[in-house]
C-alpha cells in the first residue's frame, strides 16, 4: 500500500466485544496491518512546520509517529490497542527514534492524553458502532497550543471494492469543521478538501479512493 490506511471492517467484531478487544483481535490477524509509512497528507501538511510537541491520535502501528519523530518532533502516540502500541514501539526502536515517542493506551471515548501540543493529528480515526468521533475531535482541538495545528484526515466513504460496510459515518470536510465548534476569531481554517489517492485492492489490483482533510490553526 502507498500509505497507511484503515479499512474498519468488523471481521472479528462481536456484539459483546469492547473497542479494545476488537482492535487487538484485528491487529492479531496478521503480522502487520498497515504499510509502516506515514500518511501522505500528514507529510505534505507538516513538512516545513517547526517541530515541537505532537500528539498522534489512533497511532496504529506507528507509521505517522515514527515519521514525525524522525523529523524532529517529540511525539505522544496513543491507540486503543495494546498490540498496535507494542508494534509501534518496536518500529520506533528499529528506526532509532524510541527516545522521542511516548506510547499511551487510551480509549479516546473514555480518556485523553494530558497536555498541550503544537501539532495534533488524527488520521482515519473511524470506528464501527457508537464512536463519539465529533466529541473526541473537539477534545483534540482543546489540546492544541496557541499557534499550533490540528490536522484531521479521514475517508470520504467506503471504497468501491469493500463488501462489508458497517455503520460508520464519514463526514464531509465542511461538516468536520462545523462539528469542531471552533470559537470565532480563535482559529484559522487552512485546509478543508477532498482528494483522491491510490490504494491497492485486496487482490492486488490498483484502485483509488476518496479521502478528505481538514487543517486548522489555533490563533490564540
Secondary structure, DSSP 8 states (H G I E B T S, - for coil): --S-------SS--TT--HHHHHHHHHHTSS-SS-SS--HHHHHHHTTS---EEEEET-TTSHHHHHHHHTT-EEEEEES-HHHHHHHHHHHHHHT-GGGEEEEE--TTT----S-EEEEEEES---SSS--HHHHHHHHHHTEEEEEEEEEEEESS--TT-----S-----HHHHHHHHT--TTTEEEEEEEEEEEE---TTS---EEEEEEEEEEE--
